[in-house]
C-alpha cells in the first residue's frame, strides 16, 4: 500500500498537510465524477451489446431461412448454413462476454463509487467537523483573560479535548485517503484486466471458429471466381441475343400462333382471346385459351382449373362473325351453346379458326384410327325405340339431340366447303360419301352411345328427320 499522506504530518496539522488534503479531495471528487460517467457508459454499452446480439441473431435466422429458400442451389445453401452456424457460435460467445463485463467491470466500478467513495466522504465530514471544533477551541483559549482563572481552565480543557478529537479524526481521514488511493488502483486495474480477458477470449474464440472454415473459404472463393467468369460469358451471350432479336420485327407474335397437334404437352394451340360473356351485359373479358385433348378451354390464372368451352370439338363448328361492330370476331358453335371470341388481329383470327378446324379434323382422324376400341354398350332397339313409358321419353331426347347435332354440322363452313353434311338420319347417308357417313356416325355413337343409329327403327328415323 502506497502512503500518500504522512501520519506525523497529520498530527502537526501543518499548511503542507492541509494543501495535500485539498489535492486529495479534488482528485477523489474528479475520480468520482469520471467513474460515474464511465459506469453510465458501460451500462449503455452493455444494453447496446444486448440489442446488437439480439439483432444479429435475427440476422442469422434470416440467413438460415434464405438457405432453406435456396435449397435447389447446393453451393448457396451450404455457404449460408455454414456461415450462419459460425455466426451463431460467435454471438453466443459475445453474449457471454457481455455478461462478464456486467459482473467484472460495471458492478466493481459501481461498488467502488457507492461504497468506498461514500465512506471517504463520510470520514472527510467528520474531519472537517473536528477541524472546526479545534479552531473554535483555539479562539476561545486565546480570548480567555488572565484574571479569570475559571475561564482559562475551561478554555484549556476544551482545547485539549478538541485537539485530541481532531487528531483522532485526522488520523482516520489520512488512513481512509491512503486506503482509497490504493483501492482505486487495484479495483480499476482488476476491472480492466477482466475486461481485457473477456475480450481476448471473445476474439480468440471467434478467430478459432472462423479459422476452421479456411479451407472451405478458399474453395468457395475459387467457385465464386468461376461463377463470375460464367456470369460474364452468359451476360455477353444474352446481350448478343438481345441485340439480334431487337433487329428483328417483333410487332406481331406469329410464333405463338402455330398449330401443333403433336405438341409434347398436349396443347395444340394457345394464346389470349377476348370472350363475350353470356349474361345480359355481354361484357368482354381477356382470357388465356388453349386447344387440348380435343377440347377448347380457357383460364384466367395459371393455377386455376381450366374452364371447358367445347367438350368435344367433333360436335362444333367455327366461322367468322360480322354480327358485332368489334373486329376480328369468330364464333364457335356447339349443339348446346355458342361462344363469341375476338382475336387481337386478323392474322390471329384466321390462325384460331384454322386451328379449331384442324383440331376437328384431327379428332375425326383419331376416331377413325380407333375403330377397334371398345365402346359403351348400347341398349336394345326395343328398349330405345319401343312404345310408351321410359322408351318414349328416351326416343324424344335422342330426337332433340340429333336435331341439334345436325344443325351444328349443317352450319359448319369447313364441313360445307369440303364435305357437305347429309340431311336426314345417318341410315340415308349411303348415297353420299360413305367415308363421311362413317365419320359422323362414329362421332354420334361415341358421344351418345345410347342413341346410336344402329338401333334406330324406320319409325324413329322418320321422327328424327
C-alpha positions, 0 to 999 in steps of 0.5 A: 500500500502506497502512503500518500499522506504522512501520519506525523504530518497529520498530527502537526496539522501543518499548511503542507498537510492541509494543501495535500488534503485539498489535492486529495479531495479534488482528485477523489471528487474528479475520480468520482465524477469520471467513474460515474460517467464511465459506469453510465457508459458501460451500462449503455454499452452493455444494453447496446451489446444486448440489442446488437446480439439480439439483432444479429441473431435475427440476422442469422435466422434470416440467413438460415431461412434464405438457405432453406429458400435456396435449397435447389442451389447446393453451393448457396445453401451450404455457404449460408448454413455454414456461415450462419452456424459460425455466426451463431457460435460467435454471438453466443460467445459475445453474449457471454462476454457481455455478461462478464463485463456486467459482473467484472467491470460495471458492478466493481466500478459501481461498488467502488463509487457507492461504497468506498467513495461514500465512506471517504466522504463520510470520514472527510465530514467528520474531519472537517467537523473536528477541524472546526471544533479545534479552531473554535477551541483555539479562539476561545483559549486565546480570548480567555483573560488572565484574571479569570482563572475559571475561564482559562481552565475551561478554555484549556480543557476544551482545547485539549479535548478538541485537539485530541478529537481532531487528531483522532479524526485526522488520523482516520481521514489520512488512513481512509485517503491512503486506503482509497488511493490504493483501492482505486488502483487495484479495483480499476486495474482488476476491472480492466484486466477482466475486461481485457480477458473477456475480450481476448477470449471473445476474439480468440474464440471467434478467430478459432471458429472462423479459422476452421472454415479456411479451407472451405473459404478458399474453395468457395472463393475459387467457385465464386471466381468461376461463377463470375467468369460464367456470369460474364460469358452468359451476360455477353451471350444474352446481350448478343441475343438481345441485340439480334432479336431487337433487329428483328420485327417483333410487332406481331407474335406469329410464333405463338400462333402455330398449330401443333397437334403433336405438341409434347404437352398436349396443347395444340394451340394457345394464346389470349382471346377476348370472350363475350360473356353470356349474361345480359351485359355481354361484357368482354373479358381477356382470357388465356385459351388453349386447344387440348385433348380435343377440347377448347378451354380457357383460364384466367390464372395459371393455377386455376382449373381450366374452364371447358368451352367445347367438350368435344370439338367433333360436335362444333363448328367455327366461322367468322362473325360480322354480327358485332361492330368489334373486329376480328370476331369468330364464333364457335358453335356447339349443339348446346351453346355458342361462344363469341371470341375476338382475336387481337388481329386478323392474322390471329383470327384466321390462325384460331379458326384454322386451328379449331378446324384442324383440331376437328379434323384431327379428332375425326382422324383419331376416331377413325384410327380407333375403330377397334376400341371398345365402346359403351354398350348400347341398349336394345332397339326395343328398349330405345325405340319401343312404345310408351313409358321410359322408351318414349321419353328416351326416343324424344331426347335422342330426337332433340339431340340429333336435331341439334347435332345436325344443325351444328354440322349443317352450319359448319363452313369447313364441313360445307366447303369440303364435305357437305353434311347429309340431311336426314338420319345417318341410315340415308347417308349411303348415297353420299360419301360413305367415308363421311357417313362413317365419320359422323356416325362414329362421332354420334355413337361415341358421344351418345352411345345410347342413341346410336343409329344402329338401333334406330327403327324406320319409325324413329328415323322418320321422327328424327328427320 
